[in-house]
Amino acid sequence: MGRPTDDPKTNQYRVRLSDKDLNMLNFCCENTGLPKSDIIRRGIETVYNELQVKKE
């Protein structure tokens, strides 16, 4: 069992990336020090927030 958390990450999703996409993801990780999963979560949150603004 991992560290206790208020936001457990129990769902998994597999994604296929082009070389370009993977290079961009790696660039983001190297420059932020964040893991790939955090960068992907931030991307999802960014698109979600943009869509919410358009909806209003």
PDB file as gemmi writes it, atoms N, CA and C in Angstrom:
CRYST1    1.000    1.000    1.000  90.00  90.00  90.00 P 1                      
ATOM      1  N   MET A   1       0.846  -1.182   0.000  1.00  0.00           N  
ATOM      2  CA  MET A   1       0.000   0.000   0.000  1.00  0.00           C  
ATOM      3  C   MET A   1       0.887   1.240   0.000  1.00  0.00           C  
ATOM      4  N   GLY A   2       0.509   2.236  -0.799  1.00  0.00           N  
ATOM      5  CA  GLY A   2       1.283   3.473  -0.901  1.00  0.00           C  
ATOM      6  C   GLY A   2       0.979   4.425   0.234  1.00  0.00           C  
ATOM      7  N   ARG A   3       1.482   5.624   0.064  1.00  0.00           N  
ATOM      8  CA  ARG A   3       1.253   6.657   1.070  1.00  0.00           C  
ATOM      9  C   ARG A   3      -0.224   7.009   1.145  1.00  0.00           C  
ATOM     10  N   PRO A   4      -0.709   7.313   2.367  1.00  0.00           N  
ATOM     11  CA  PRO A   4      -2.110   7.736   2.487  1.00  0.00           C  
ATOM     12  C   PRO A   4      -2.345   9.039   1.719  1.00  0.00           C  
ATOM     13  N   THR A   5      -3.514   9.163   1.108  1.00  0.00           N  
ATOM     14  CA  THR A   5      -3.835  10.358   0.342  1.00  0.00           C  
ATOM     15  C   THR A   5      -5.338  10.616   0.368  1.00  0.00           C  
ATOM     16  N   ASP A   6      -5.708  11.872   0.194  1.00  0.00           N  
ATOM     17  CA  ASP A   6      -7.116  12.230   0.098  1.00  0.00           C  
ATOM     18  C   ASP A   6      -7.618  12.102  -1.340  1.00  0.00           C  
ATOM     19  N   ASP A   7      -6.695  11.871  -2.277  1.00  0.00           N  
ATOM     20  CA  ASP A   7      -7.056  11.771  -3.691  1.00  0.00           C  
ATOM     21  C   ASP A   7      -6.355  10.558  -4.316  1.00  0.00           C  
ATOM     22  N   PRO A   8      -6.821   9.340  -3.978  1.00  0.00           N  
ATOM     23  CA  PRO A   8      -6.144   8.149  -4.499  1.00  0.00           C  
ATOM     24  C   PRO A   8      -6.245   8.056  -6.017  1.00  0.00           C  
ATOM     25  N   LYS A   9      -5.187   7.617  -6.640  1.00  0.00           N  
ATOM     26  CA  LYS A   9      -5.127   7.462  -8.100  1.00  0.00           C  
ATOM     27  C   LYS A   9      -5.238   5.966  -8.420  1.00  0.00           C  
ATOM     28  N   THR A  10      -6.462   5.478  -8.482  1.00  0.00           N  
ATOM     29  CA  THR A  10      -6.678   4.042  -8.677  1.00  0.00           C  
ATOM     30  C   THR A  10      -6.991   3.674 -10.118  1.00  0.00           C  
ATOM     31  N   ASN A  11      -7.297   4.669 -10.948  1.00  0.00           N  
ATOM     32  CA  ASN A  11      -7.638   4.401 -12.347  1.00  0.00           C  
ATOM     33  C   ASN A  11      -6.398   4.504 -13.230  1.00  0.00           C  
ATOM     34  N   GLN A  12      -6.315   3.609 -14.191  1.00  0.00           N  
ATOM     35  CA  GLN A  12      -5.208   3.635 -15.139  1.00  0.00           C  
ATOM     36  C   GLN A  12      -5.767   3.767 -16.545  1.00  0.00           C  
ATOM     37  N   TYR A  13      -4.992   4.437 -17.394  1.00  0.00           N  
ATOM     38  CA  TYR A  13      -5.383   4.591 -18.788  1.00  0.00           C  
ATOM     39  C   TYR A  13      -4.127   4.528 -19.628  1.00  0.00           C  
ATOM     40  N   ARG A  14      -4.163   3.764 -20.673  1.00  0.00           N  
ATOM     41  CA  ARG A  14      -3.007   3.616 -21.553  1.00  0.00           C  
ATOM     42  C   ARG A  14      -3.206   4.501 -22.772  1.00  0.00           C  
ATOM     43  N   VAL A  15      -2.141   5.194 -23.174  1.00  0.00           N  
ATOM     44  CA  VAL A  15      -2.242   6.113 -24.298  1.00  0.00           C  
ATOM     45  C   VAL A  15      -1.058   5.902 -25.236  1.00  0.00           C  
ATOM     46  N   ARG A  16      -1.302   6.047 -26.522  1.00  0.00           N  
ATOM     47  CA  ARG A  16      -0.235   5.941 -27.512  1.00  0.00           C  
ATOM     48  C   ARG A  16       0.168   7.350 -27.919  1.00  0.00           C  
ATOM     49  N   LEU A  17       1.472   7.606 -27.982  1.00  0.00           N  
ATOM     50  CA  LEU A  17       1.995   8.923 -28.323  1.00  0.00           C  
ATOM     51  C   LEU A  17       2.900   8.837 -29.539  1.00  0.00           C  
ATOM     52  N   SER A  18       2.868   9.885 -30.337  1.00  0.00           N  
ATOM     53  CA  SER A  18       3.831   9.986 -31.437  1.00  0.00           C  
ATOM     54  C   SER A  18       5.181  10.376 -30.844  1.00  0.00           C  
ATOM     55  N   ASP A  19       6.231  10.294 -31.639  1.00  0.00           N  
ATOM     56  CA  ASP A  19       7.552  10.723 -31.173  1.00  0.00           C  
ATOM     57  C   ASP A  19       7.522  12.190 -30.771  1.00  0.00           C  
ATOM     58  N   LYS A  20       6.804  13.006 -31.553  1.00  0.00           N  
ATOM     59  CA  LYS A  20       6.695  14.438 -31.259  1.00  0.00           C  
ATOM     60  C   LYS A  20       6.017  14.663 -29.906  1.00  0.00           C  
ATOM     61  N   ASP A  21       4.905  13.959 -29.672  1.00  0.00           N  
ATOM     62  CA  ASP A  21       4.189  14.087 -28.399  1.00  0.00           C  
ATOM     63  C   ASP A  21       5.072  13.667 -27.228  1.00  0.00           C  
ATOM     64  N   LEU A  22       5.786  12.565 -27.390  1.00  0.00           N  
ATOM     65  CA  LEU A  22       6.661  12.070 -26.324  1.00  0.00           C  
ATOM     66  C   LEU A  22       7.798  13.042 -26.056  1.00  0.00           C  
ATOM     67  N   ASN A  23       8.355  13.623 -27.113  1.00  0.00           N  
ATOM     68  CA  ASN A  23       9.416  14.620 -26.933  1.00  0.00           C  
ATOM     69  C   ASN A  23       8.904  15.836 -26.174  1.00  0.00           C  
ATOM     70  N   MET A  24       7.683  16.281 -26.503  1.00  0.00           N  
ATOM     71  CA  MET A  24       7.102  17.423 -25.782  1.00  0.00           C  
ATOM     72  C   MET A  24       6.857  17.073 -24.317  1.00  0.00           C  
ATOM     73  N   LEU A  25       6.359  15.873 -24.058  1.00  0.00           N  
ATOM     74  CA  LEU A  25       6.120  15.433 -22.684  1.00  0.00           C  
ATOM     75  C   LEU A  25       7.427  15.365 -21.903  1.00  0.00           C  
ATOM     76  N   ASN A  26       8.448  14.786 -22.510  1.00  0.00           N  
ATOM     77  CA  ASN A  26       9.756  14.703 -21.847  1.00  0.00           C  
ATOM     78  C   ASN A  26      10.344  16.088 -21.590  1.00  0.00           C  
ATOM     79  N   PHE A  27      10.184  16.991 -22.540  1.00  0.00           N  
ATOM     80  CA  PHE A  27      10.653  18.367 -22.376  1.00  0.00           C  
ATOM     81  C   PHE A  27       9.985  19.009 -21.161  1.00  0.00           C  
ATOM     82  N   CYS A  28       8.665  18.842 -21.070  1.00  0.00           N  
ATOM     83  CA  CYS A  28       7.920  19.400 -19.937  1.00  0.00           C  
ATOM     84  C   CYS A  28       8.416  18.813 -18.617  1.00  0.00           C  
ATOM     85  N   CYS A  29       8.648  17.514 -18.586  1.00  0.00           N  
ATOM     86  CA  CYS A  29       9.122  16.857 -17.366  1.00  0.00           C  
ATOM     87  C   CYS A  29      10.507  17.352 -16.969  1.00  0.00           C  
ATOM     88  N   GLU A  30      11.398  17.446 -17.931  1.00  0.00           N  
ATOM     89  CA  GLU A  30      12.761  17.882 -17.651  1.00  0.00           C  
ATOM     90  C   GLU A  30      12.797  19.320 -17.142  1.00  0.00           C  
ATOM     91  N   ASN A  31      11.920  20.167 -17.670  1.00  0.00           N  
ATOM     92  CA  ASN A  31      11.955  21.579 -17.317  1.00  0.00           C  
ATOM     93  C   ASN A  31      11.139  21.926 -16.081  1.00  0.00           C  
ATOM     94  N   THR A  32      10.245  21.044 -15.678  1.00  0.00           N  
ATOM     95  CA  THR A  32       9.457  21.301 -14.470  1.00  0.00           C  
ATOM     96  C   THR A  32       9.878  20.424 -13.301  1.00  0.00           C  
ATOM     97  N   GLY A  33      10.529  19.308 -13.610  1.00  0.00           N  
ATOM     98  CA  GLY A  33      10.881  18.359 -12.557  1.00  0.00           C  
ATOM     99  C   GLY A  33       9.703  17.499 -12.122  1.00  0.00           C  
ATOM    100  N   LEU A  34       8.599  17.597 -12.851  1.00  0.00           N  
ATOM    101  CA  LEU A  34       7.402  16.823 -12.525  1.00  0.00           C  
ATOM    102  C   LEU A  34       7.390  15.509 -13.302  1.00  0.00           C  
ATOM    103  N   PRO A  35       6.748  14.486 -12.734  1.00  0.00           N  
ATOM    104  CA  PRO A  35       6.619  13.222 -13.472  1.00  0.00           C  
ATOM    105  C   PRO A  35       5.613  13.344 -14.613  1.00  0.00           C  
ATOM    106  N   LYS A  36       5.707  12.422 -15.544  1.00  0.00           N  
ATOM    107  CA  LYS A  36       4.827  12.430 -16.721  1.00  0.00           C  
ATOM    108  C   LYS A  36       3.358  12.447 -16.320  1.00  0.00           C  
ATOM    109  N   SER A  37       3.010  11.681 -15.306  1.00  0.00           N  
ATOM    110  CA  SER A  37       1.604  11.617 -14.895  1.00  0.00           C  
ATOM    111  C   SER A  37       1.095  12.980 -14.444  1.00  0.00           C  
ATOM    112  N   ASP A  38       1.915  13.744 -13.743  1.00  0.00           N  
ATOM    113  CA  ASP A  38       1.492  15.082 -13.303  1.00  0.00           C  
ATOM    114  C   ASP A  38       1.329  16.031 -14.483  1.00  0.00           C  
ATOM    115  N   ILE A  39       2.220  15.944 -15.455  1.00  0.00           N  
ATOM    116  CA  ILE A  39       2.111  16.798 -16.641  1.00  0.00           C  
ATOM    117  C   ILE A  39       0.820  16.468 -17.391  1.00  0.00           C  
ATOM    118  N   ILE A  40       0.519  15.189 -17.533  1.00  0.00           N  
ATOM    119  CA  ILE A  40      -0.696  14.771 -18.225  1.00  0.00           C  
ATOM    120  C   ILE A  40      -1.924  15.252 -17.465  1.00  0.00           C  
ATOM    121  N   ARG A  41      -1.929  15.113 -16.135  1.00  0.00           N  
ATOM    122  CA  ARG A  41      -3.058  15.584 -15.333  1.00  0.00           C  
ATOM    123  C   ARG A  41      -3.245  17.091 -15.493  1.00  0.00           C  
ATOM    124  N   ARG A  42      -2.142  17.836 -15.519  1.00  0.00           N  
ATOM    125  CA  ARG A  42      -2.234  19.292 -15.715  1.00  0.00           C  
ATOM    126  C   ARG A  42      -2.831  19.618 -17.081  1.00  0.00           C  
ATOM    127  N   GLY A  43      -2.458  18.845 -18.090  1.00  0.00           N  
ATOM    128  CA  GLY A  43      -3.012  19.051 -19.425  1.00  0.00           C  
ATOM    129  C   GLY A  43      -4.509  18.811 -19.448  1.00  0.00           C  
ATOM    130  N   ILE A  44      -4.957  17.761 -18.792  1.00  0.00           N  
ATOM    131  CA  ILE A  44      -6.384  17.463 -18.717  1.00  0.00           C  
ATOM    132  C   ILE A  44      -7.105  18.598 -18.003  1.00  0.00           C  
ATOM    133  N   GLU A  45      -6.544  19.047 -16.891  1.00  0.00           N  
ATOM    134  CA  GLU A  45      -7.162  20.134 -16.129  1.00  0.00           C  
ATOM    135  C   GLU A  45      -7.229  21.426 -16.945  1.00  0.00           C  
ATOM    136  N   THR A  46      -6.177  21.713 -17.706  1.00  0.00           N  
ATOM    137  CA  THR A  46      -6.148  22.917 -18.530  1.00  0.00           C  
ATOM    138  C   THR A  46      -7.253  22.898 -19.581  1.00  0.00           C  
ATOM    139  N   VAL A  47      -7.385  21.790 -20.296  1.00  0.00           N  
ATOM    140  CA  VAL A  47      -8.423  21.687 -21.329  1.00  0.00           C  
ATOM    141  C   VAL A  47      -9.801  21.745 -20.678  1.00  0.00           C  
ATOM    142  N   TYR A  48      -9.980  21.059 -19.566  1.00  0.00           N  
ATOM    143  CA  TYR A  48     -11.259  21.065 -18.857  1.00  0.00           C  
ATOM    144  C   TYR A  48     -11.645  22.490 -18.459  1.00  0.00           C  
ATOM    145  N   ASN A  49     -10.699  23.230 -17.883  1.00  0.00           N  
ATOM    146  CA  ASN A  49     -10.977  24.608 -17.462  1.00  0.00           C  
ATOM    147  C   ASN A  49     -11.302  25.511 -18.651  1.00  0.00           C  
ATOM    148  N   GLU A  50     -10.605  25.328 -19.760  1.00  0.00           N  
ATOM    149  CA  GLU A  50     -10.906  26.103 -20.971  1.00  0.00           C  
ATOM    150  C   GLU A  50     -12.320  25.835 -21.457  1.00  0.00           C  
ATOM    151  N   LEU A  51     -12.743  24.594 -21.405  1.00  0.00           N  
ATOM    152  CA  LEU A  51     -14.087  24.244 -21.847  1.00  0.00           C  
ATOM    153  C   LEU A  51     -15.150  24.792 -20.906  1.00  0.00           C  
ATOM    154  N   GLN A  52     -14.847  24.824 -19.625  1.00  0.00           N  
ATOM    155  CA  GLN A  52     -15.789  25.360 -18.638  1.00  0.00           C  
ATOM    156  C   GLN A  52     -15.981  26.868 -18.867  1.00  0.00           C  
ATOM    157  N   VAL A  53     -14.910  27.571 -19.192  1.00  0.00           N  
ATOM    158  CA  VAL A  53     -14.996  29.016 -19.447  1.00  0.00           C  
ATOM    159  C   VAL A  53     -15.858  29.268 -20.683  1.00  0.00           C  
ATOM    160  N   LYS A  54     -15.670  28.475 -21.722  1.00  0.00           N  
ATOM    161  CA  LYS A  54     -16.457  28.641 -22.949  1.00  0.00           C  
ATOM    162  C   LYS A  54     -17.938  28.365 -22.704  1.00  0.00           C  
ATOM    163  N   LYS A  55     -18.213  27.486 -21.749  1.00  0.00           N  
ATOM    164  CA  LYS A  55     -19.573  27.086 -21.455  1.00  0.00           C  
ATOM    165  C   LYS A  55     -20.354  28.203 -20.757  1.00  0.00           C  
ATOM    166  N   GLU A  56     -19.638  29.059 -20.050  1.00  0.00           N  
ATOM    167  CA  GLU A  56     -20.279  30.136 -19.275  1.00  0.00           C  
ATOM    168  C   GLU A  56     -20.707  31.295 -20.125  1.00  0.00           C  
TER     169      GLU A  56                                                      
END                                                                             
